């Protein structure tokens, strides 16, 4: 019956029928002595004369029907419990232990990101999931770190307090550029942030993502990036406690990507449970 509530009503009917049959057999077995008619009174018979009988052969012991019904009921209950409980436990326990890394996101040619300009970039982090996986990142081309080695800043728009979307506080272009890449539609909008702010609880960050006000406990998360065939690719996110310096000269200590409101440095970081997926990242 429990399986039927998840699968279909016919399965509920089958479960109910099984329960009724086993219940009837159990009641019939338990009330057998009560339902029997009392035997009629009769005069006592004389004791029979002793007769020498041949020694009976060993017969297999009869298995009580009540014991069979008891074990069958327990077994059926165990199977139903397993069918219902195992998927729930799997969804609750397994995800942290499973490698859930996504493929790098193709952000298009490097020409989409002029040097020294912030671009608000929306993209699909997992094209298989469609629009529900659309995310936003603020990307700035910092120029070359050294000859032939370009530098980019890729900041997540998710507030590290509770995950609300952070917006750029400053002028933004009225026109957006939409391009098609291997992972779907990409939207680019030029912005000139004086800072980044969260409208939910007053979190504020400077242009490098450092917390300047409000409840956030560290700087905005960032993304790993790579360049292949003159195209920019966005990789996995990581957490940052504090950024020293600006642009290509910024000094960053990378931490495993943490959840909203979670400290990544200092003694407070030891107060949070270890997530297996973070240890392996």
C-alpha positions as CSV (number, residue, x, y, z in Angstrom):
1,X,0.0,0.0,0.0
2,X,2.9,2.4,0.8
3,X,4.5,1.7,-2.5
4,X,1.1,2.3,-4.2
5,X,0.8,5.7,-2.8
6,X,4.0,6.6,-4.8
7,X,3.4,4.5,-7.9
8,X,-0.3,4.1,-8.7
9,X,-3.7,3.4,-7.2
10,X,-3.8,-0.1,-8.7
11,X,-0.8,-0.9,-6.6
12,X,-2.6,0.4,-3.5
13,X,-5.5,-2.0,-4.3
14,X,-3.1,-4.9,-4.6
15,X,-1.5,-4.0,-1.3
16,X,-4.8,-3.7,0.4
17,X,-5.9,-7.1,-0.9
18,X,-2.7,-8.7,0.4
19,X,-3.3,-7.1,3.8
20,X,-6.9,-8.4,3.9
21,X,-5.9,-11.9,3.0
22,X,-3.1,-12.2,5.5
23,X,-5.2,-10.4,8.2
24,X,-8.1,-12.9,7.6
25,X,-5.7,-15.9,7.9
26,X,-4.2,-14.5,11.0
27,X,-7.6,-13.9,12.7
28,X,-8.8,-17.3,11.6
29,X,-5.7,-18.9,13.2
30,X,-5.9,-17.0,16.4
31,X,-9.6,-17.6,17.0
32,X,-9.6,-21.3,16.1
33,X,-10.0,-22.4,19.7
34,X,-12.8,-19.9,20.3
35,X,-14.8,-20.9,17.2
36,X,-14.6,-24.7,18.0
37,X,-17.9,-26.3,19.4
38,X,-17.6,-28.0,22.8
39,X,-17.7,-31.8,22.6
40,X,-20.8,-33.7,24.0
41,X,-20.5,-35.2,27.5
42,X,-20.0,-39.0,27.5
43,X,-19.4,-41.6,30.2
44,X,-15.7,-42.3,30.8
45,X,-14.4,-45.2,28.9
46,X,-12.4,-48.0,30.5
47,X,-8.7,-47.6,30.0
48,X,-7.5,-49.6,27.0
49,X,-5.3,-52.6,27.5
50,X,-1.7,-51.9,26.9
51,X,-0.7,-53.0,23.4
52,X,2.8,-53.3,22.2
53,X,3.3,-51.1,19.2
54,X,6.1,-50.9,16.8
55,X,8.5,-48.0,17.3
56,X,7.2,-45.2,15.0
57,X,9.5,-43.9,12.3
58,X,10.9,-40.4,12.5
59,X,8.5,-37.9,10.8
60,X,9.4,-34.4,9.8
61,X,8.3,-31.8,12.3
62,X,5.3,-29.8,11.2
63,X,5.9,-26.0,10.7
64,X,3.3,-23.9,12.6
65,X,1.1,-21.9,10.3
66,X,1.2,-19.0,12.7
67,X,5.0,-18.9,12.6
68,X,4.9,-18.9,8.8
69,X,2.4,-16.0,8.8
70,X,4.4,-14.1,11.3
71,X,7.6,-14.4,9.3
72,X,5.9,-13.7,6.0
73,X,4.3,-10.5,7.4
74,X,7.7,-9.3,8.8
75,X,9.4,-10.1,5.5
76,X,6.8,-8.2,3.5
77,X,7.1,-5.3,5.8
78,X,10.8,-5.2,5.5
79,X,10.7,-5.3,1.7
80,X,8.1,-2.4,1.6
81,X,10.2,-0.4,4.1
82,X,13.3,-0.9,2.0
83,X,11.6,0.1,-1.2
84,X,10.3,3.3,0.4
85,X,13.3,4.2,2.6
86,X,16.3,3.5,0.3
87,X,15.5,6.1,-2.3
88,X,14.9,8.7,0.4
89,X,18.2,7.8,2.1
90,X,20.0,7.9,-1.3
91,X,18.7,11.4,-2.1
92,X,19.6,12.6,1.4
93,X,23.0,11.1,1.9
94,X,24.7,10.4,-1.4
95,X,24.9,13.8,-3.1
96,X,27.8,15.1,-1.0
97,X,29.8,12.1,-1.8
98,X,29.2,12.2,-5.6
99,X,31.4,14.1,-8.0
100,X,29.0,16.8,-9.3
101,X,31.4,18.9,-11.2
102,X,30.0,20.7,-14.3
103,X,31.9,21.2,-17.6
104,X,33.5,24.6,-18.1
105,X,31.1,27.2,-19.6
106,X,32.0,28.7,-22.9
107,X,31.7,32.5,-22.6
108,X,32.6,33.1,-26.2
109,X,35.6,35.0,-27.8
110,X,37.9,37.2,-25.7
111,X,36.8,40.1,-27.8
112,X,33.5,40.1,-25.9
113,X,35.4,41.4,-22.8
114,X,37.3,44.6,-23.5
115,X,40.2,45.4,-21.2
116,X,39.3,47.3,-18.0
117,X,35.5,46.9,-18.6
118,X,33.1,45.0,-16.4
119,X,30.6,42.8,-18.2
120,X,27.5,41.5,-16.5
121,X,27.3,38.0,-18.0
122,X,24.3,35.6,-17.8
123,X,24.8,32.0,-18.9
124,X,23.5,28.5,-18.4
125,X,25.6,26.6,-15.9
126,X,24.0,23.3,-16.8
127,X,22.4,23.3,-20.3
128,X,20.7,20.0,-19.7
129,X,18.6,21.7,-17.0
130,X,17.6,24.6,-19.2
131,X,16.8,28.1,-17.9
132,X,16.6,27.0,-14.3
133,X,20.4,26.8,-14.3
134,X,20.9,30.4,-15.6
135,X,23.5,32.2,-13.5
136,X,25.1,35.6,-13.5
137,X,28.7,36.6,-13.1
138,X,30.6,39.9,-13.2
139,X,33.6,39.6,-15.5
140,X,36.5,42.1,-16.0
141,X,39.4,41.8,-18.3
142,X,42.4,43.0,-16.3
143,X,44.8,42.9,-19.2
144,X,48.0,40.9,-19.1
145,X,49.5,39.7,-15.8
146,X,52.7,39.3,-17.8
147,X,53.4,39.2,-21.5
148,X,51.1,36.5,-23.0
149,X,49.4,35.7,-19.7
150,X,45.9,37.4,-19.6
151,X,44.2,38.1,-16.2
152,X,40.4,38.1,-15.6
153,X,38.3,38.7,-12.6
154,X,35.2,36.6,-12.4
155,X,32.9,37.4,-9.5
156,X,29.7,35.5,-8.6
157,X,26.6,37.6,-8.1
158,X,25.4,35.4,-5.2
159,X,25.6,37.2,-1.8
160,X,27.6,35.1,0.6
161,X,25.2,35.9,3.4
162,X,22.1,34.0,2.2
163,X,22.6,33.7,-1.5
164,X,20.5,36.6,-2.8
165,X,21.5,38.2,-6.1
166,X,24.0,41.0,-5.9
167,X,23.7,43.9,-8.3
168,X,26.3,46.4,-9.6
169,X,25.8,49.8,-8.0
170,X,26.6,52.2,-10.8
171,X,25.8,53.0,-14.5
172,X,24.9,50.2,-16.8
173,X,24.5,50.2,-20.6
174,X,21.0,50.3,-22.1
175,X,22.0,47.8,-24.7
176,X,22.9,44.2,-24.1
177,X,24.7,41.8,-26.4
178,X,23.3,38.3,-26.9
179,X,25.4,35.6,-28.5
180,X,25.0,31.9,-29.0
181,X,27.6,29.5,-27.7
182,X,27.8,25.7,-27.3
183,X,26.0,25.9,-23.9
184,X,23.2,28.1,-25.1
185,X,22.3,31.8,-25.1
186,X,24.8,34.2,-23.5
187,X,23.8,37.8,-22.5
188,X,26.5,40.5,-22.0
189,X,25.8,43.9,-20.5
190,X,28.4,46.5,-19.8
191,X,28.3,47.9,-16.3
192,X,30.4,50.4,-14.3
193,X,30.1,49.4,-10.7
194,X,31.2,51.7,-7.9
195,X,30.4,48.7,-5.6
196,X,28.3,45.6,-5.4
197,X,25.2,45.5,-3.1
198,X,22.7,43.0,-2.0
199,X,19.0,44.3,-1.7
200,X,17.9,41.6,0.8
201,X,19.8,42.4,4.0
202,X,22.1,45.3,3.1
203,X,25.3,43.4,2.3
204,X,27.8,45.6,0.5
205,X,31.1,44.8,-1.3
206,X,33.8,46.8,-3.1
207,X,34.7,46.3,-6.8
208,X,37.1,43.4,-5.8
209,X,34.3,41.7,-3.9
210,X,35.5,42.5,-0.4
211,X,32.8,42.9,2.2
212,X,32.4,46.6,3.3
213,X,29.1,46.5,5.2
214,X,26.2,44.2,6.3
215,X,26.1,40.6,7.5
216,X,28.3,38.8,4.9
217,X,31.2,37.0,6.5
218,X,33.7,37.1,3.7
219,X,34.3,38.4,0.2
220,X,32.2,37.4,-2.8
221,X,32.9,34.0,-4.4
222,X,34.9,33.9,-7.6
223,X,35.3,31.5,-10.5
224,X,38.2,29.7,-12.0
225,X,38.7,30.6,-15.6
226,X,40.6,29.2,-18.6
227,X,41.4,30.3,-22.2
228,X,41.3,27.9,-25.1
229,X,41.4,28.9,-28.8
230,X,41.0,32.6,-27.9
231,X,37.8,31.8,-26.0
232,X,37.1,32.4,-22.3
233,X,35.8,29.5,-20.2
234,X,34.2,29.8,-16.8
235,X,35.1,27.0,-14.4
236,X,34.2,26.0,-10.8
237,X,33.4,28.5,-8.1
238,X,35.6,29.0,-5.0
239,X,35.4,31.1,-1.9
240,X,37.6,34.0,-0.9
241,X,38.2,35.5,2.6
242,X,39.7,38.8,1.5
243,X,41.3,40.2,-1.6
244,X,44.5,42.3,-1.3
245,X,45.2,44.6,-4.2
246,X,43.2,45.1,-7.4
247,X,42.9,43.7,-10.9
248,X,45.8,41.7,-12.2
249,X,47.8,42.5,-9.0
250,X,45.2,41.2,-6.6
251,X,46.5,38.6,-4.1
252,X,43.9,35.9,-3.3
253,X,43.9,32.8,-1.1
254,X,41.5,30.3,-2.5
255,X,39.2,28.2,-0.2
256,X,36.8,25.4,-1.2
257,X,33.4,26.7,-2.2
258,X,31.4,27.2,1.0
259,X,27.7,27.6,1.6
260,X,26.0,30.9,2.4
261,X,26.8,32.4,5.8
262,X,29.8,30.0,6.3
263,X,33.1,31.3,7.4
264,X,36.1,30.2,5.4
265,X,39.0,31.3,7.6
266,X,39.8,31.8,11.3
267,X,38.6,29.7,14.1
268,X,34.9,30.1,13.0
269,X,35.6,27.9,10.0
270,X,36.1,24.9,12.4
271,X,32.5,25.4,13.7
272,X,31.0,24.1,10.4
273,X,30.6,20.5,9.4
274,X,33.0,19.1,6.8
275,X,31.3,18.5,3.4
276,X,32.9,15.6,1.5
277,X,32.6,17.3,-1.9
278,X,34.5,20.3,-0.6
279,X,37.4,18.1,0.7
280,X,37.8,16.5,-2.7
281,X,37.6,19.8,-4.6
